[in-house]
Amino acid sequence: MVLFFSSNALGDDKPVVIYAGKDKFENEELLKHFIPEQDVWVHVDKLSSPHIYLRMPEGMEWDKIPEKLLLDAGHLCKAGSIQGNKVGVTIIYCLATNILKRGDFATGSVTFHDPRKVRRFRIDERENAVVNRLNKTKREVEVDHEAERTLRDSARQRAKRLAATELRNAELAVARARKADVEAKSYERLHRGEGTEAWEEDRWEASRKEGEFDGEEDFM
């Protein structure tokens, strides 16, 4: 089972998903099925706590997450830590892709691919208002991780195809506009040339004396 929370740290109209496994065994599954470009892993440093995941909105960068949103995730970690719940704690976080799980690790134990890509912040006291607000949004869901991944992959492929189609249509529109512009200019030059030729012929006809020989006249 997966526990889902909704944070309004960015505004009531911009809810952000925060989730965690109900137990350490579900956490093992979450390590295999997070969204690489969006999910940030959050935990209490050096103490046992829930493995919290914060799903960043599209376009957000993990090292520029607003403080209020980080505090929401951090307070969930702190509240779920037996040791850390009533003392000041340091919260660590990084992209979920930076989490390393080796085969010989105990259930729930992880380390990092690159410790330099881990950030920290401090929470000195539990804020019940924050924890209560988040708990009011809590949902417990049985998730089919493989099915969810398939749906995400399909949606991603559709988005890529749509973007490629829109780009191709835009390029075609530009090409058609350029072609039409070239044709219009060619048509304009053609008619401008025809007009000059006709004007020169009219002027020659006007200056020609009556009875003067015209090599193009038909005498037959």
N, C-alpha and C positions, 0 to 999 in steps of 0.2 A: 504494500500500500504506500501511496505517496501523499504527503501533506502539502497542500497548496495554500498560499496566502496571497493577498493582494495589497500592495503598498500604494498609497496615494501621495507619496512623498513628492512627486512631480506635479501633483494636481489631481483633483477628482476625475477629470476627463482624460487623464493619462495613467491608468493603472499599470503597475509593474508586477510581474509574477515573481514570487519567491517560493521556492519549494524545497522539500527535504524528504528523505526516506523515513518511514515510520520507525525503522530499527536499523541496526548496522548491516543486516543482510540485504535490506532494500537499498542501502547506500552503495553496496557493491554493484548492484544493477545500474544505479544512476551513473556510476563512473563509466559505464559502457555506452550510455545512451544520451549524454548531454548534447546540446547544440554547440559545436566548437566555436562558432563566431559570436555567440551571444551569451553563453553561460559563464558566470563567475562563481568560483568556489569560495565559501566563507567559513571560518572556524575560529574557535577560541585557541589562542596560542598556548602550547605546553599543557593544556588541560583537556580532559574528555568533554566533548560537546557534540551536538548534532552537526552533520555536514550540510550546510545550507547552500543552496544555489540561487543566485540572483540572475534572472533573465533580462539582459539589457535590451531596451528598445532599439530598433533599427537605427544605425548611425552613431550610437553612443560608443565611446572608447572606454575600455576597462580602467585605464589610469586617470580618467576624468569623470568618474561617477560622482554625482552630487553627494555632498556629505550627508544630507538628510536621508537619502536612499540607503547609503552605506550603514547609517545608524539603525535603520529598520532591520536590515539583515543581521547586523551585529547584536542587537537586542534579542533577536530570536535565538541566536547562538548562546548568548549569555544566559537567557532564561532556561534553556534546555541543558545547561551544564550544572551537574550536581555541585561541583566544587566552585564553579565560577559565578553561580547565581547571586551570591550575596557578598561578593568581593569585587574589587576593581580588576578588570581583565584587559589584556591586549587582544585585539581581533586581527587576524591575518586574512588576506584575500589575494586571489590571483585568477587569471583565466583558468577555466577548468582543464584546458589543454596542457597546462603546466603541471598537472597532478600526475605523479608516477606511482603506479601500483605494480609491484613485483609479485611473482608467483609464491614466494616464500614469506610474504607479509601476512600477518594475522588479519582476520576479518575486521574491517574498519580502519586499518592502518594504511597510511599513504606517506609519500614524501614528494619532492619536487624535481622536475627535470632541471630547472634553473632557479635556485634559491634567490638569485638577484632580481627575479621578476615577481617577487612577493611583496606586497605592501602591508602596512600595519597602521592601526589607529587604536586609541584608548577609549574604553568606557569604564568610568569609575563607579557609577551607581546604576542600579536597575531603575528604569522608568516604567512604572506600571501602566501609565497612560498609553505608551507606545506598544507595549506587549498586549494590552487589552484590545487596542484598536486592531492590531493584526490578527489576534485570535478570533475576533468577530467575523473575519473573512475566511477562516480556515475551512478547507474542504478536504475530506479524506477520499482518495480516488484509487481504484484498482486500475493500473495503467498497463496496457499491452505495449511494451516498449518497442517491439519490432514493428507492430502496426503503425505506431506513432511515427517511427522513423521513415517508414514507407510513404506515409502521407506527406511528411515534410519534404522528402526527396522529390516526390511527384509535384508538389507545389513549387518547389525550387526550379525544377525543370520547366514547368509551365511558365514561370516568371521569366526564365532565361529565353524561352522561345518567343514569348510576347515582346520582350525587350529587343530581341534580334529582328523580329518582324517590324516593329516600330522604327528601328534604325534603318532597315532596308527601305521601308516606305518613305522615310524622310529623305534618304539619299536619292531615291527615284524621283521624288517631287523636285528636288534641287536640280537633278539632271534634266528633267522635263522643262523646268523653268529656263534653264540655260539654253536648251535647244530652241525653245520658243523665242527667246531673245535673239539668238543668232539668226533664226529664220526671219524674224521681223526686220532686223537690220538689213539682211540680204534683200528682202522684198522692197524695203525703202530705197536702197541703193539702185536696185533694178529700175524702179519707177522714176527715180530722179534722173537716171541716165536716159530713159525713153523720153522724158519730157524735154531734156536739153536737145536731143536729136530732132524732135519734132519742131522745136522753136527755131533751130538752125535751118531746117527745111523751109519753114514758113518765111523766114527772112530772105532766103535765096529766091523763093518764088516771087516775093514782093519786089525784089530788085531786078528780076529778069525782065528785059524789054520784050514787048509783044512781038511775036514771030521769031524770037531768038531760039536757036537750035537747042533741043533737049535730047540728049543721047538716050534717055530711057523711054521716050515716046514711041508708040507703035505706029509705023507708017504703013502697015499692011492693010 
